[in-house]
Amino acid sequence: MIQKYGGLDEIYAHIDTLSPDLRGLLETNKDLVYRSRDLVQLHTVQQVDHSLKSFVFEFQPELWKEVLVKRHRFASLEKAIDDLKRTLVMPVQNSLFG
């Protein structure tokens, strides 16, 4: 269908031309169809021309929560992101008495 119509928006624009069974599935699961497409796009990695030594990981917990928890409804990841934030971002106080 992607080859025939070009993309999801075009498929839904021509949904009346599809079989009743397929049309019903697409209409019932429209949110899931678009969410699945967004997840595939989320995992697309562009070519990196730099060495791994120059690669710096920047942990942005609020961005992760916005994308994964709020936008894509992965509520179960919220606690894991908060735990990572506490572990990676917040300083750990060492004992004064050693």
mmCIF file as gemmi writes it, N, C-alpha and C atoms, coordinates in Angstrom:
data_model
loop_
_atom_site.group_PDB
_atom_site.id
_atom_site.type_symbol
_atom_site.label_atom_id
_atom_site.label_alt_id
_atom_site.label_comp_id
_atom_site.label_asym_id
_atom_site.label_entity_id
_atom_site.label_seq_id
_atom_site.pdbx_PDB_ins_code
_atom_site.Cartn_x
_atom_site.Cartn_y
_atom_site.Cartn_z
_atom_site.occupancy
_atom_site.B_iso_or_equiv
_atom_site.pdbx_formal_charge
_atom_site.auth_seq_id
_atom_site.auth_asym_id
_atom_site.pdbx_PDB_model_num
ATOM 1 N N . MET Axp A 1 ? 0.824 -1.193 0 1 0 ? 1 A 1
ATOM 2 C CA . MET Axp A 1 ? 0 0 0 1 0 ? 1 A 1
ATOM 3 C C . MET Axp A 1 ? 0.868 1.256 0 1 0 ? 1 A 1
ATOM 4 N N . ILE Axp A 2 ? 1.995 1.205 0.698 1 0 ? 2 A 1
ATOM 5 C CA . ILE Axp A 2 ? 2.895 2.362 0.713 1 0 ? 2 A 1
ATOM 6 C C . ILE Axp A 2 ? 3.408 2.623 -0.703 1 0 ? 2 A 1
ATOM 7 N N . GLN Axp A 3 ? 3.774 1.549 -1.418 1 0 ? 3 A 1
ATOM 8 C CA . GLN Axp A 3 ? 4.239 1.732 -2.797 1 0 ? 3 A 1
ATOM 9 C C . GLN Axp A 3 ? 3.128 2.292 -3.679 1 0 ? 3 A 1
ATOM 10 N N . LYS Axp A 4 ? 1.929 1.833 -3.471 1 0 ? 4 A 1
ATOM 11 C CA . LYS Axp A 4 ? 0.816 2.283 -4.31 1 0 ? 4 A 1
ATOM 12 C C . LYS Axp A 4 ? 0.403 3.714 -3.984 1 0 ? 4 A 1
ATOM 13 N N . TYR Axp A 5 ? 0.297 4.047 -2.686 1 0 ? 5 A 1
ATOM 14 C CA . TYR Axp A 5 ? -0.244 5.351 -2.296 1 0 ? 5 A 1
ATOM 15 C C . TYR Axp A 5 ? 0.831 6.358 -1.88 1 0 ? 5 A 1
ATOM 16 N N . GLY Axp A 6 ? 1.993 5.887 -1.486 1 0 ? 6 A 1
ATOM 17 C CA . GLY Axp A 6 ? 3.083 6.798 -1.165 1 0 ? 6 A 1
ATOM 18 C C . GLY Axp A 6 ? 3.296 7.06 0.313 1 0 ? 6 A 1
ATOM 19 N N . GLY Axp A 7 ? 2.335 6.816 1.167 1 0 ? 7 A 1
ATOM 20 C CA . GLY Axp A 7 ? 2.49 7.061 2.595 1 0 ? 7 A 1
ATOM 21 C C . GLY Axp A 7 ? 1.175 6.893 3.326 1 0 ? 7 A 1
ATOM 22 N N . LEU Axp A 8 ? 1.228 7.008 4.649 1 0 ? 8 A 1
ATOM 23 C CA . LEU Axp A 8 ? 0.029 6.793 5.464 1 0 ? 8 A 1
ATOM 24 C C . LEU Axp A 8 ? -1.06 7.815 5.193 1 0 ? 8 A 1
ATOM 25 N N . ASP Axp A 9 ? -0.661 9.074 5.06 1 0 ? 9 A 1
ATOM 26 C CA . ASP Axp A 9 ? -1.673 10.101 4.812 1 0 ? 9 A 1
ATOM 27 C C . ASP Axp A 9 ? -2.431 9.818 3.514 1 0 ? 9 A 1
ATOM 28 N N . GLU Axp A 10 ? -1.686 9.37 2.502 1 0 ? 10 A 1
ATOM 29 C CA . GLU Axp A 10 ? -2.326 9.066 1.218 1 0 ? 10 A 1
ATOM 30 C C . GLU Axp A 10 ? -3.206 7.808 1.31 1 0 ? 10 A 1
ATOM 31 N N . ILE Axp A 11 ? -2.756 6.834 2.101 1 0 ? 11 A 1
ATOM 32 C CA . ILE Axp A 11 ? -3.587 5.631 2.298 1 0 ? 11 A 1
ATOM 33 C C . ILE Axp A 11 ? -4.917 6.028 2.933 1 0 ? 11 A 1
ATOM 34 N N . TYR Axp A 12 ? -4.85 6.849 3.982 1 0 ? 12 A 1
ATOM 35 C CA . TYR Axp A 12 ? -6.09 7.264 4.639 1 0 ? 12 A 1
ATOM 36 C C . TYR Axp A 12 ? -6.924 8.182 3.749 1 0 ? 12 A 1
ATOM 37 N N . ALA Axp A 13 ? -6.294 8.915 2.846 1 0 ? 13 A 1
ATOM 38 C CA . ALA Axp A 13 ? -7.042 9.747 1.907 1 0 ? 13 A 1
ATOM 39 C C . ALA Axp A 13 ? -7.812 8.894 0.908 1 0 ? 13 A 1
ATOM 40 N N . HIS Axp A 14 ? -7.332 7.676 0.652 1 0 ? 14 A 1
ATOM 41 C CA . HIS Axp A 14 ? -7.99 6.758 -0.294 1 0 ? 14 A 1
ATOM 42 C C . HIS Axp A 14 ? -8.594 5.547 0.416 1 0 ? 14 A 1
ATOM 43 N N . ILE Axp A 15 ? -8.92 5.69 1.663 1 0 ? 15 A 1
ATOM 44 C CA . ILE Axp A 15 ? -9.384 4.543 2.456 1 0 ? 15 A 1
ATOM 45 C C . ILE Axp A 15 ? -10.674 3.924 1.904 1 0 ? 15 A 1
ATOM 46 N N . ASP Axp A 16 ? -11.47 4.73 1.213 1 0 ? 16 A 1
ATOM 47 C CA . ASP Axp A 16 ? -12.719 4.207 0.642 1 0 ? 16 A 1
ATOM 48 C C . ASP Axp A 16 ? -12.476 3.208 -0.483 1 0 ? 16 A 1
ATOM 49 N N . THR Axp A 17 ? -11.265 3.187 -1.04 1 0 ? 17 A 1
ATOM 50 C CA . THR Axp A 17 ? -10.962 2.265 -2.142 1 0 ? 17 A 1
ATOM 51 C C . THR Axp A 17 ? -10.49 0.904 -1.631 1 0 ? 17 A 1
ATOM 52 N N . LEU Axp A 18 ? -10.281 0.766 -0.339 1 0 ? 18 A 1
ATOM 53 C CA . LEU Axp A 18 ? -9.767 -0.475 0.24 1 0 ? 18 A 1
ATOM 54 C C . LEU Axp A 18 ? -10.908 -1.418 0.572 1 0 ? 18 A 1
ATOM 55 N N . SER Axp A 19 ? -10.571 -2.682 0.762 1 0 ? 19 A 1
ATOM 56 C CA . SER Axp A 19 ? -11.584 -3.673 1.133 1 0 ? 19 A 1
ATOM 57 C C . SER Axp A 19 ? -12.187 -3.293 2.482 1 0 ? 19 A 1
ATOM 58 N N . PRO Axp A 20 ? -13.442 -3.688 2.717 1 0 ? 20 A 1
ATOM 59 C CA . PRO Axp A 20 ? -14.09 -3.35 3.989 1 0 ? 20 A 1
ATOM 60 C C . PRO Axp A 20 ? -13.312 -3.847 5.218 1 0 ? 20 A 1
ATOM 61 N N . ASP Axp A 21 ? -12.734 -5.052 5.131 1 0 ? 21 A 1
ATOM 62 C CA . ASP Axp A 21 ? -11.97 -5.589 6.268 1 0 ? 21 A 1
ATOM 63 C C . ASP Axp A 21 ? -10.733 -4.743 6.551 1 0 ? 21 A 1
ATOM 64 N N . LEU Axp A 22 ? -9.977 -4.426 5.516 1 0 ? 22 A 1
ATOM 65 C CA . LEU Axp A 22 ? -8.761 -3.632 5.672 1 0 ? 22 A 1
ATOM 66 C C . LEU Axp A 22 ? -9.109 -2.221 6.114 1 0 ? 22 A 1
ATOM 67 N N . ARG Axp A 23 ? -10.14 -1.65 5.541 1 0 ? 23 A 1
ATOM 68 C CA . ARG Axp A 23 ? -10.583 -0.31 5.92 1 0 ? 23 A 1
ATOM 69 C C . ARG Axp A 23 ? -10.96 -0.283 7.397 1 0 ? 23 A 1
ATOM 70 N N . GLY Axp A 24 ? -11.665 -1.295 7.859 1 0 ? 24 A 1
ATOM 71 C CA . GLY Axp A 24 ? -12.059 -1.372 9.263 1 0 ? 24 A 1
ATOM 72 C C . GLY Axp A 24 ? -10.856 -1.448 10.187 1 0 ? 24 A 1
ATOM 73 N N . LEU Axp A 25 ? -9.876 -2.276 9.822 1 0 ? 25 A 1
ATOM 74 C CA . LEU Axp A 25 ? -8.658 -2.39 10.632 1 0 ? 25 A 1
ATOM 75 C C . LEU Axp A 25 ? -7.91 -1.061 10.696 1 0 ? 25 A 1
ATOM 76 N N . LEU Axp A 26 ? -7.767 -0.411 9.56 1 0 ? 26 A 1
ATOM 77 C CA . LEU Axp A 26 ? -7.038 0.86 9.528 1 0 ? 26 A 1
ATOM 78 C C . LEU Axp A 26 ? -7.773 1.949 10.297 1 0 ? 26 A 1
ATOM 79 N N . GLU Axp A 27 ? -9.081 1.988 10.193 1 0 ? 27 A 1
ATOM 80 C CA . GLU Axp A 27 ? -9.849 2.997 10.917 1 0 ? 27 A 1
ATOM 81 C C . GLU Axp A 27 ? -9.814 2.752 12.422 1 0 ? 27 A 1
ATOM 82 N N . THR Axp A 28 ? -9.949 1.51 12.823 1 0 ? 28 A 1
ATOM 83 C CA . THR Axp A 28 ? -9.946 1.155 14.243 1 0 ? 28 A 1
ATOM 84 C C . THR Axp A 28 ? -8.587 1.423 14.895 1 0 ? 28 A 1
ATOM 85 N N . ASN Axp A 29 ? -7.519 1.199 14.144 1 0 ? 29 A 1
ATOM 86 C CA . ASN Axp A 29 ? -6.167 1.276 14.7 1 0 ? 29 A 1
ATOM 87 C C . ASN Axp A 29 ? -5.376 2.478 14.192 1 0 ? 29 A 1
ATOM 88 N N . LYS Axp A 30 ? -6.044 3.531 13.801 1 0 ? 30 A 1
ATOM 89 C CA . LYS Axp A 30 ? -5.353 4.678 13.194 1 0 ? 30 A 1
ATOM 90 C C . LYS Axp A 30 ? -4.276 5.248 14.116 1 0 ? 30 A 1
ATOM 91 N N . ASP Axp A 31 ? -4.583 5.434 15.39 1 0 ? 31 A 1
ATOM 92 C CA . ASP Axp A 31 ? -3.577 5.964 16.327 1 0 ? 31 A 1
ATOM 93 C C . ASP Axp A 31 ? -2.358 5.05 16.407 1 0 ? 31 A 1
ATOM 94 N N . LEU Axp A 32 ? -2.601 3.752 16.468 1 0 ? 32 A 1
ATOM 95 C CA . LEU Axp A 32 ? -1.514 2.778 16.552 1 0 ? 32 A 1
ATOM 96 C C . LEU Axp A 32 ? -0.682 2.771 15.278 1 0 ? 32 A 1
ATOM 97 N N . VAL Axp A 33 ? -1.329 2.903 14.127 1 0 ? 33 A 1
ATOM 98 C CA . VAL Axp A 33 ? -0.619 2.929 12.852 1 0 ? 33 A 1
ATOM 99 C C . VAL Axp A 33 ? 0.343 4.113 12.814 1 0 ? 33 A 1
ATOM 100 N N . TYR Axp A 34 ? -0.144 5.295 13.182 1 0 ? 34 A 1
ATOM 101 C CA . TYR Axp A 34 ? 0.716 6.481 13.161 1 0 ? 34 A 1
ATOM 102 C C . TYR Axp A 34 ? 1.795 6.422 14.247 1 0 ? 34 A 1
ATOM 103 N N . ARG Axp A 35 ? 1.465 5.888 15.406 1 0 ? 35 A 1
ATOM 104 C CA . ARG Axp A 35 ? 2.453 5.753 16.478 1 0 ? 35 A 1
ATOM 105 C C . ARG Axp A 35 ? 3.567 4.798 16.055 1 0 ? 35 A 1
ATOM 106 N N . SER Axp A 36 ? 3.198 3.71 15.382 1 0 ? 36 A 1
ATOM 107 C CA . SER Axp A 36 ? 4.198 2.758 14.897 1 0 ? 36 A 1
ATOM 108 C C . SER Axp A 36 ? 5.123 3.424 13.889 1 0 ? 36 A 1
ATOM 109 N N . ARG Axp A 37 ? 4.559 4.23 12.99 1 0 ? 37 A 1
ATOM 110 C CA . ARG Axp A 37 ? 5.386 4.95 12.028 1 0 ? 37 A 1
ATOM 111 C C . ARG Axp A 37 ? 6.351 5.892 12.758 1 0 ? 37 A 1
ATOM 112 N N . ASP Axp A 38 ? 5.848 6.593 13.773 1 0 ? 38 A 1
ATOM 113 C CA . ASP Axp A 38 ? 6.693 7.522 14.525 1 0 ? 38 A 1
ATOM 114 C C . ASP Axp A 38 ? 7.825 6.796 15.241 1 0 ? 38 A 1
ATOM 115 N N . LEU Axp A 39 ? 7.557 5.608 15.757 1 0 ? 39 A 1
ATOM 116 C CA . LEU Axp A 39 ? 8.606 4.845 16.432 1 0 ? 39 A 1
ATOM 117 C C . LEU Axp A 39 ? 9.689 4.405 15.46 1 0 ? 39 A 1
ATOM 118 N N . VAL Axp A 40 ? 9.304 4.027 14.27 1 0 ? 40 A 1
ATOM 119 C CA . VAL Axp A 40 ? 10.288 3.662 13.258 1 0 ? 40 A 1
ATOM 120 C C . VAL Axp A 40 ? 11.145 4.873 12.92 1 0 ? 40 A 1
ATOM 121 N N . GLN Axp A 41 ? 10.535 6.024 12.784 1 0 ? 41 A 1
ATOM 122 C CA . GLN Axp A 41 ? 11.282 7.241 12.492 1 0 ? 41 A 1
ATOM 123 C C . GLN Axp A 41 ? 12.179 7.61 13.673 1 0 ? 41 A 1
ATOM 124 N N . LEU Axp A 42 ? 11.719 7.347 14.894 1 0 ? 42 A 1
ATOM 125 C CA . LEU Axp A 42 ? 12.505 7.651 16.085 1 0 ? 42 A 1
ATOM 126 C C . LEU Axp A 42 ? 13.807 6.853 16.097 1 0 ? 42 A 1
ATOM 127 N N . HIS Axp A 43 ? 13.794 5.647 15.528 1 0 ? 43 A 1
ATOM 128 C CA . HIS Axp A 43 ? 14.967 4.786 15.538 1 0 ? 43 A 1
ATOM 129 C C . HIS Axp A 43 ? 15.843 4.934 14.295 1 0 ? 43 A 1
ATOM 130 N N . THR Axp A 44 ? 15.539 5.864 13.428 1 0 ? 44 A 1
ATOM 131 C CA . THR Axp A 44 ? 16.351 6.089 12.246 1 0 ? 44 A 1
ATOM 132 C C . THR Axp A 44 ? 17.635 6.806 12.66 1 0 ? 44 A 1
ATOM 133 N N . VAL Axp A 45 ? 18.755 6.248 12.291 1 0 ? 45 A 1
ATOM 134 C CA . VAL Axp A 45 ? 20.048 6.821 12.662 1 0 ? 45 A 1
ATOM 135 C C . VAL Axp A 45 ? 20.709 7.375 11.407 1 0 ? 45 A 1
ATOM 136 N N . GLN Axp A 46 ? 21.127 8.626 11.472 1 0 ? 46 A 1
ATOM 137 C CA . GLN Axp A 46 ? 21.825 9.218 10.348 1 0 ? 46 A 1
ATOM 138 C C . GLN Axp A 46 ? 23.288 8.801 10.377 1 0 ? 46 A 1
ATOM 139 N N . GLN Axp A 47 ? 23.908 8.859 9.223 1 0 ? 47 A 1
ATOM 140 C CA . GLN Axp A 47 ? 25.326 8.525 9.104 1 0 ? 47 A 1
ATOM 141 C C . GLN Axp A 47 ? 26.156 9.491 9.952 1 0 ? 47 A 1
ATOM 142 N N . VAL Axp A 48 ? 27.041 8.945 10.767 1 0 ? 48 A 1
ATOM 143 C CA . VAL Axp A 48 ? 27.905 9.755 11.615 1 0 ? 48 A 1
ATOM 144 C C . VAL Axp A 48 ? 29.309 9.701 11.034 1 0 ? 48 A 1
ATOM 145 N N . ASP Axp A 49 ? 29.893 10.867 10.769 1 0 ? 49 A 1
ATOM 146 C CA . ASP Axp A 49 ? 31.218 10.934 10.164 1 0 ? 49 A 1
ATOM 147 C C . ASP Axp A 49 ? 32.329 11.12 11.196 1 0 ? 49 A 1
ATOM 148 N N . HIS Axp A 50 ? 32.003 11.138 12.467 1 0 ? 50 A 1
ATOM 149 C CA . HIS Axp A 50 ? 32.988 11.399 13.51 1 0 ? 50 A 1
ATOM 150 C C . HIS Axp A 50 ? 33.425 10.09 14.163 1 0 ? 50 A 1
ATOM 151 N N . SER Axp A 51 ? 34.589 10.128 14.757 1 0 ? 51 A 1
ATOM 152 C CA . SER Axp A 51 ? 35.059 8.95 15.481 1 0 ? 51 A 1
ATOM 153 C C . SER Axp A 51 ? 34.23 8.798 16.761 1 0 ? 51 A 1
ATOM 154 N N . LEU Axp A 52 ? 34.212 7.613 17.302 1 0 ? 52 A 1
ATOM 155 C CA . LEU Axp A 52 ? 33.453 7.373 18.524 1 0 ? 52 A 1
ATOM 156 C C . LEU Axp A 52 ? 33.998 8.165 19.697 1 0 ? 52 A 1
ATOM 157 N N . LYS Axp A 53 ? 35.287 8.503 19.684 1 0 ? 53 A 1
ATOM 158 C CA . LYS Axp A 53 ? 35.876 9.275 20.773 1 0 ? 53 A 1
ATOM 159 C C . LYS Axp A 53 ? 35.279 10.672 20.87 1 0 ? 53 A 1
ATOM 160 N N . SER Axp A 54 ? 34.825 11.198 19.74 1 0 ? 54 A 1
ATOM 161 C CA . SER Axp A 54 ? 34.257 12.554 19.761 1 0 ? 54 A 1
ATOM 162 C C . SER Axp A 54 ? 32.76 12.544 20.058 1 0 ? 54 A 1
ATOM 163 N N . PHE Axp A 55 ? 32.188 11.342 20.141 1 0 ? 55 A 1
ATOM 164 C CA . PHE Axp A 55 ? 30.76 11.231 20.4 1 0 ? 55 A 1
ATOM 165 C C . PHE Axp A 55 ? 30.486 11.413 21.887 1 0 ? 55 A 1
ATOM 166 N N . VAL Axp A 56 ? 29.623 12.362 22.209 1 0 ? 56 A 1
ATOM 167 C CA . VAL Axp A 56 ? 29.272 12.634 23.6 1 0 ? 56 A 1
ATOM 168 C C . VAL Axp A 56 ? 27.78 12.385 23.771 1 0 ? 56 A 1
ATOM 169 N N . PHE Axp A 57 ? 27.455 11.562 24.732 1 0 ? 57 A 1
ATOM 170 C CA . PHE Axp A 57 ? 26.059 11.267 25.021 1 0 ? 57 A 1
ATOM 171 C C . PHE Axp A 57 ? 25.504 12.331 25.952 1 0 ? 57 A 1
ATOM 172 N N . GLU Axp A 58 ? 24.464 12.987 25.513 1 0 ? 58 A 1
ATOM 173 C CA . GLU Axp A 58 ? 23.83 14.006 26.35 1 0 ? 58 A 1
ATOM 174 C C . GLU Axp A 58 ? 22.469 13.471 26.797 1 0 ? 58 A 1
ATOM 175 N N . PHE Axp A 59 ? 22.39 13.142 28.04 1 0 ? 59 A 1
ATOM 176 C CA . PHE Axp A 59 ? 21.147 12.593 28.6 1 0 ? 59 A 1
ATOM 177 C C . PHE Axp A 59 ? 20.179 13.734 28.873 1 0 ? 59 A 1
ATOM 178 N N . GLN Axp A 60 ? 19.035 13.695 28.225 1 0 ? 60 A 1
ATOM 179 C CA . GLN Axp A 60 ? 18.013 14.724 28.381 1 0 ? 60 A 1
ATOM 180 C C . GLN Axp A 60 ? 16.717 14.052 28.86 1 0 ? 60 A 1
ATOM 181 N N . PRO Axp A 61 ? 16.617 13.807 30.159 1 0 ? 61 A 1
ATOM 182 C CA . PRO Axp A 61 ? 15.476 13.031 30.667 1 0 ? 61 A 1
ATOM 183 C C . PRO Axp A 61 ? 14.124 13.662 30.358 1 0 ? 61 A 1
ATOM 184 N N . GLU Axp A 62 ? 14.021 14.964 30.408 1 0 ? 62 A 1
ATOM 185 C CA . GLU Axp A 62 ? 12.719 15.591 30.143 1 0 ? 62 A 1
ATOM 186 C C . GLU Axp A 62 ? 12.313 15.411 28.686 1 0 ? 62 A 1
ATOM 187 N N . LEU Axp A 63 ? 13.273 15.459 27.776 1 0 ? 63 A 1
ATOM 188 C CA . LEU Axp A 63 ? 12.979 15.213 26.363 1 0 ? 63 A 1
ATOM 189 C C . LEU Axp A 63 ? 12.545 13.771 26.154 1 0 ? 63 A 1
ATOM 190 N N . TRP Axp A 64 ? 13.253 12.831 26.795 1 0 ? 64 A 1
ATOM 191 C CA . TRP Axp A 64 ? 12.884 11.427 26.685 1 0 ? 64 A 1
ATOM 192 C C . TRP Axp A 64 ? 11.467 11.196 27.196 1 0 ? 64 A 1
ATOM 193 N N . LYS Axp A 65 ? 11.147 11.809 28.338 1 0 ? 65 A 1
ATOM 194 C CA . LYS Axp A 65 ? 9.806 11.642 28.899 1 0 ? 65 A 1
ATOM 195 C C . LYS Axp A 65 ? 8.756 12.242 27.972 1 0 ? 65 A 1
ATOM 196 N N . GLU Axp A 66 ? 9.068 13.389 27.39 1 0 ? 66 A 1
ATOM 197 C CA . GLU Axp A 66 ? 8.116 14.026 26.471 1 0 ? 66 A 1
ATOM 198 C C . GLU Axp A 66 ? 7.83 13.113 25.277 1 0 ? 66 A 1
ATOM 199 N N . VAL Axp A 67 ? 8.888 12.575 24.691 1 0 ? 67 A 1
ATOM 200 C CA . VAL Axp A 67 ? 8.728 11.758 23.489 1 0 ? 67 A 1
ATOM 201 C C . VAL Axp A 67 ? 8.163 10.377 23.813 1 0 ? 67 A 1
ATOM 202 N N . LEU Axp A 68 ? 8.806 9.67 24.73 1 0 ? 68 A 1
ATOM 203 C CA . LEU Axp A 68 ? 8.429 8.278 24.971 1 0 ? 68 A 1
ATOM 204 C C . LEU Axp A 68 ? 7.199 8.117 25.851 1 0 ? 68 A 1
ATOM 205 N N . VAL Axp A 69 ? 7.088 8.911 26.911 1 0 ? 69 A 1
ATOM 206 C CA . VAL Axp A 69 ? 5.997 8.724 27.867 1 0 ? 69 A 1
ATOM 207 C C . VAL Axp A 69 ? 4.747 9.485 27.419 1 0 ? 69 A 1
ATOM 208 N N . LYS Axp A 70 ? 4.899 10.766 27.14 1 0 ? 70 A 1
ATOM 209 C CA . LYS Axp A 70 ? 3.719 11.573 26.822 1 0 ? 70 A 1
ATOM 210 C C . LYS Axp A 70 ? 3.24 11.372 25.388 1 0 ? 70 A 1
ATOM 211 N N . ARG Axp A 71 ? 4.155 11.47 24.43 1 0 ? 71 A 1
ATOM 212 C CA . ARG Axp A 71 ? 3.736 11.403 23.033 1 0 ? 71 A 1
ATOM 213 C C . ARG Axp A 71 ? 3.421 9.987 22.59 1 0 ? 71 A 1
ATOM 214 N N . HIS Axp A 72 ? 4.244 9.013 22.997 1 0 ? 72 A 1
ATOM 215 C CA . HIS Axp A 72 ? 4.059 7.638 22.533 1 0 ? 72 A 1
ATOM 216 C C . HIS Axp A 72 ? 3.446 6.726 23.588 1 0 ? 72 A 1
ATOM 217 N N . ARG Axp A 73 ? 3.098 7.29 24.715 1 0 ? 73 A 1
ATOM 218 C CA . ARG Axp A 73 ? 2.342 6.606 25.774 1 0 ? 73 A 1
ATOM 219 C C . ARG Axp A 73 ? 3.03 5.36 26.341 1 0 ? 73 A 1
ATOM 220 N N . PHE Axp A 74 ? 4.363 5.425 26.508 1 0 ? 74 A 1
ATOM 221 C CA . PHE Axp A 74 ? 5.089 4.351 27.167 1 0 ? 74 A 1
ATOM 222 C C . PHE Axp A 74 ? 5.21 4.706 28.649 1 0 ? 74 A 1
ATOM 223 N N . ALA Axp A 75 ? 4.094 4.668 29.344 1 0 ? 75 A 1
ATOM 224 C CA . ALA Axp A 75 ? 4.043 5.085 30.744 1 0 ? 75 A 1
ATOM 225 C C . ALA Axp A 75 ? 4.992 4.263 31.613 1 0 ? 75 A 1
ATOM 226 N N . SER Axp A 76 ? 5.211 3.01 31.252 1 0 ? 76 A 1
ATOM 227 C CA . SER Axp A 76 ? 6.073 2.153 32.064 1 0 ? 76 A 1
ATOM 228 C C . SER Axp A 76 ? 7.536 2.618 32.044 1 0 ? 76 A 1
ATOM 229 N N . LEU Axp A 77 ? 7.921 3.455 31.084 1 0 ? 77 A 1
ATOM 230 C CA . LEU Axp A 77 ? 9.301 3.938 31.016 1 0 ? 77 A 1
ATOM 231 C C . LEU Axp A 77 ? 9.554 5.142 31.909 1 0 ? 77 A 1
ATOM 232 N N . GLU Axp A 78 ? 8.512 5.774 32.415 1 0 ? 78 A 1
ATOM 233 C CA . GLU Axp A 78 ? 8.686 6.994 33.2 1 0 ? 78 A 1
ATOM 234 C C . GLU Axp A 78 ? 9.556 6.753 34.433 1 0 ? 78 A 1
ATOM 235 N N . LYS Axp A 79 ? 9.303 5.682 35.167 1 0 ? 79 A 1
ATOM 236 C CA . LYS Axp A 79 ? 10.093 5.388 36.361 1 0 ? 79 A 1
ATOM 237 C C . LYS Axp A 79 ? 11.544 5.099 35.984 1 0 ? 79 A 1
ATOM 238 N N . ALA Axp A 80 ? 11.767 4.365 34.908 1 0 ? 80 A 1
ATOM 239 C CA . ALA Axp A 80 ? 13.13 4.05 34.48 1 0 ? 80 A 1
ATOM 240 C C . ALA Axp A 80 ? 13.897 5.317 34.104 1 0 ? 80 A 1
ATOM 241 N N . ILE Axp A 81 ? 13.227 6.245 33.434 1 0 ? 81 A 1
ATOM 242 C CA . ILE Axp A 81 ? 13.87 7.505 33.063 1 0 ? 81 A 1
ATOM 243 C C . ILE Axp A 81 ? 14.187 8.317 34.314 1 0 ? 81 A 1
ATOM 244 N N . ASP Axp A 82 ? 13.252 8.359 35.258 1 0 ? 82 A 1
ATOM 245 C CA . ASP Axp A 82 ? 13.493 9.082 36.513 1 0 ? 82 A 1
ATOM 246 C C . ASP Axp A 82 ? 14.66 8.463 37.289 1 0 ? 82 A 1
ATOM 247 N N . ASP Axp A 83 ? 14.739 7.124 37.302 1 0 ? 83 A 1
ATOM 248 C CA . ASP Axp A 83 ? 15.851 6.442 37.98 1 0 ? 83 A 1
ATOM 249 C C . ASP Axp A 83 ? 17.181 6.768 37.306 1 0 ? 83 A 1
ATOM 250 N N . LEU Axp A 84 ? 17.199 6.769 35.972 1 0 ? 84 A 1
ATOM 251 C CA . LEU Axp A 84 ? 18.412 7.144 35.247 1 0 ? 84 A 1
ATOM 252 C C . LEU Axp A 84 ? 18.812 8.58 35.54 1 0 ? 84 A 1
ATOM 253 N N . LYS Axp A 85 ? 17.824 9.451 35.622 1 0 ? 85 A 1
ATOM 254 C CA . LYS Axp A 85 ? 18.097 10.854 35.916 1 0 ? 85 A 1
ATOM 255 C C . LYS Axp A 85 ? 18.772 10.982 37.282 1 0 ? 85 A 1
ATOM 256 N N . ARG Axp A 86 ? 18.228 10.279 38.282 1 0 ? 86 A 1
ATOM 257 C CA . ARG Axp A 86 ? 18.819 10.336 39.615 1 0 ? 86 A 1
ATOM 258 C C . ARG Axp A 86 ? 20.241 9.772 39.61 1 0 ? 86 A 1
ATOM 259 N N . THR Axp A 87 ? 20.463 8.726 38.871 1 0 ? 87 A 1
ATOM 260 C CA . THR Axp A 87 ? 21.769 8.071 38.834 1 0 ? 87 A 1
ATOM 261 C C . THR Axp A 87 ? 22.806 8.867 38.04 1 0 ? 87 A 1
ATOM 262 N N . LEU Axp A 88 ? 22.423 9.385 36.884 1 0 ? 88 A 1
ATOM 263 C CA . LEU Axp A 88 ? 23.379 10.006 35.975 1 0 ? 88 A 1
ATOM 264 C C . LEU Axp A 88 ? 23.523 11.509 36.133 1 0 ? 88 A 1
ATOM 265 N N . VAL Axp A 89 ? 22.468 12.182 36.554 1 0 ? 89 A 1
ATOM 266 C CA . VAL Axp A 89 ? 22.474 13.638 36.55 1 0 ? 89 A 1
ATOM 267 C C . VAL Axp A 89 ? 22.678 14.217 37.935 1 0 ? 89 A 1
ATOM 268 N N . MET Axp A 90 ? 22.017 13.676 38.914 1 0 ? 90 A 1
ATOM 269 C CA . MET Axp A 90 ? 22.091 14.236 40.256 1 0 ? 90 A 1
ATOM 270 C C . MET Axp A 90 ? 23.369 13.783 40.939 1 0 ? 90 A 1
ATOM 271 N N . PRO Axp A 91 ? 24.072 14.702 41.605 1 0 ? 91 A 1
ATOM 272 C CA . PRO Axp A 91 ? 25.324 14.325 42.277 1 0 ? 91 A 1
ATOM 273 C C . PRO Axp A 91 ? 25.063 13.393 43.463 1 0 ? 91 A 1
ATOM 274 N N . VAL Axp A 92 ? 26.031 12.555 43.721 1 0 ? 92 A 1
ATOM 275 C CA . VAL Axp A 92 ? 25.962 11.639 44.86 1 0 ? 92 A 1
ATOM 276 C C . VAL Axp A 92 ? 26.821 12.221 45.966 1 0 ? 92 A 1
ATOM 277 N N . GLN Axp A 93 ? 26.238 12.348 47.157 1 0 ? 93 A 1
ATOM 278 C CA . GLN Axp A 93 ? 26.991 12.888 48.288 1 0 ? 93 A 1
ATOM 279 C C . GLN Axp A 93 ? 27.782 11.781 48.945 1 0 ? 93 A 1
ATOM 280 N N . ASN Axp A 94 ? 29.077 11.999 49.041 1 0 ? 94 A 1
ATOM 281 C CA . ASN Axp A 94 ? 29.942 11.024 49.7 1 0 ? 94 A 1
ATOM 282 C C . ASN Axp A 94 ? 29.949 11.302 51.211 1 0 ? 94 A 1
ATOM 283 N N . SER Axp A 95 ? 30.303 10.288 51.942 1 0 ? 95 A 1
ATOM 284 C CA . SER Axp A 95 ? 30.375 10.43 53.395 1 0 ? 95 A 1
ATOM 285 C C . SER Axp A 95 ? 31.488 11.383 53.788 1 0 ? 95 A 1
ATOM 286 N N . LEU Axp A 96 ? 31.224 12.197 54.775 1 0 ? 96 A 1
ATOM 287 C CA . LEU Axp A 96 ? 32.241 13.115 55.293 1 0 ? 96 A 1
ATOM 288 C C . LEU Axp A 96 ? 33.283 12.395 56.137 1 0 ? 96 A 1
ATOM 289 N N . PHE Axp A 97 ? 32.945 11.203 56.624 1 0 ? 97 A 1
ATOM 290 C CA . PHE Axp A 97 ? 33.819 10.501 57.546 1 0 ? 97 A 1
ATOM 291 C C . PHE Axp A 97 ? 34.398 9.221 56.959 1 0 ? 97 A 1
ATOM 292 N N . GLY Axp A 98 ? 34.471 9.176 55.65 1 0 ? 98 A 1
ATOM 293 C CA . GLY Axp A 98 ? 35.013 8.207 54.977 1 0 ? 98 A 1
ATOM 294 C C . GLY Axp A 98 ? 35.228 6.903 54.693 1 0 ? 98 A 1
